[in-house]
């Protein structure tokens, strides 16, 4: 395995590990008040674009990391939207 591939796999692992705690915390507590909606929309879109690029170029680490990251960002986004919509109905 060459250096660039090793760095790619390392980045993929670190990206996914970075998202797991926030995703699990959000799923477990359903608390999203302090989460910036715009940030997760942009991160999900960016990760989706990188996923597509990874698939198109055959870059496995890029595709895997960003596929998982896009999925986790989308989960957080959906929970945030459900919470925000519920709060509007309570006002």
C-alpha positions in Angstrom: 0.0 0.0 0.0 1.5 3.3 -1.0 1.6 6.4 1.2 -1.2 8.3 -0.5 -3.6 5.3 -0.1 -2.6 4.9 3.5 -3.3 8.6 4.2 -6.7 8.2 2.3 -7.7 5.2 4.5 -6.6 7.0 7.6 -8.6 10.1 6.7 -11.7 7.9 5.9 -11.5 6.2 9.4 -10.9 9.5 11.2 -13.8 11.2 9.3 -16.3 8.5 10.2 -15.1 8.2 13.8 -15.5 12.0 14.1 -19.2 11.8 13.2 -20.2 8.7 15.2 -20.3 10.4 18.6 -22.5 13.3 17.5 -24.8 10.9 15.5 -25.2 8.5 18.4 -25.8 11.3 20.9 -28.4 12.9 18.6 -30.2 9.5 18.1 -30.0 8.7 21.8 -31.1 12.1 23.3 -33.0 13.6 20.3 -31.6 17.0 21.5 -30.7 19.2 18.5 -31.1 22.7 19.9 -27.4 23.5 19.7 -27.0 22.0 16.2 -26.7 24.5 13.3 -29.1 23.2 10.6 -27.2 24.9 7.8 -23.9 23.3 8.8 -25.4 19.8 8.6 -27.1 20.5 5.3 -23.8 21.8 3.8 -21.8 18.9 5.3 -24.3 16.3 4.0 -24.2 17.9 0.5 -20.4 18.1 0.5 -20.0 14.6 1.7 -22.5 13.4 -1.0 -20.4 15.2 -3.7 -17.2 13.6 -2.4 -19.0 10.2 -2.3 -19.9 10.6 -6.0 -16.4 11.7 -6.8 -15.0 8.7 -5.0 -17.3 6.3 -6.9 -16.6 8.0 -10.2 -12.8 7.9 -9.8 -12.6 4.5 -8.0 -11.3 6.1 -4.8 -12.5 3.6 -2.3 -11.5 5.5 0.9 -13.2 8.7 -0.4 -16.4 6.9 -1.3 -16.7 4.9 1.9 -15.9 7.8 4.3 -18.2 10.2 2.6 -21.0 7.7 2.0 -21.0 7.1 5.8 -20.5 10.7 6.7 -23.4 11.8 4.3 -25.6 9.2 5.9 -24.8 10.3 9.5 -25.3 14.0 8.5 -28.6 13.2 7.0 -29.7 11.3 10.1 -28.9 14.3 12.3 -30.5 16.7 9.8 -33.8 14.6 9.8 -33.9 14.6 13.6 -33.2 18.3 13.7 -36.0 19.0 11.2 -38.5 16.8 13.2 -37.5 18.6 16.4 -37.7 22.1 14.8 -41.1 21.3 13.2 -42.4 20.0 16.6 -41.4 23.2 18.3 -43.2 25.3 15.8 -46.4 23.4 16.6 -46.0 24.0 20.3 -45.7 27.8 20.0 
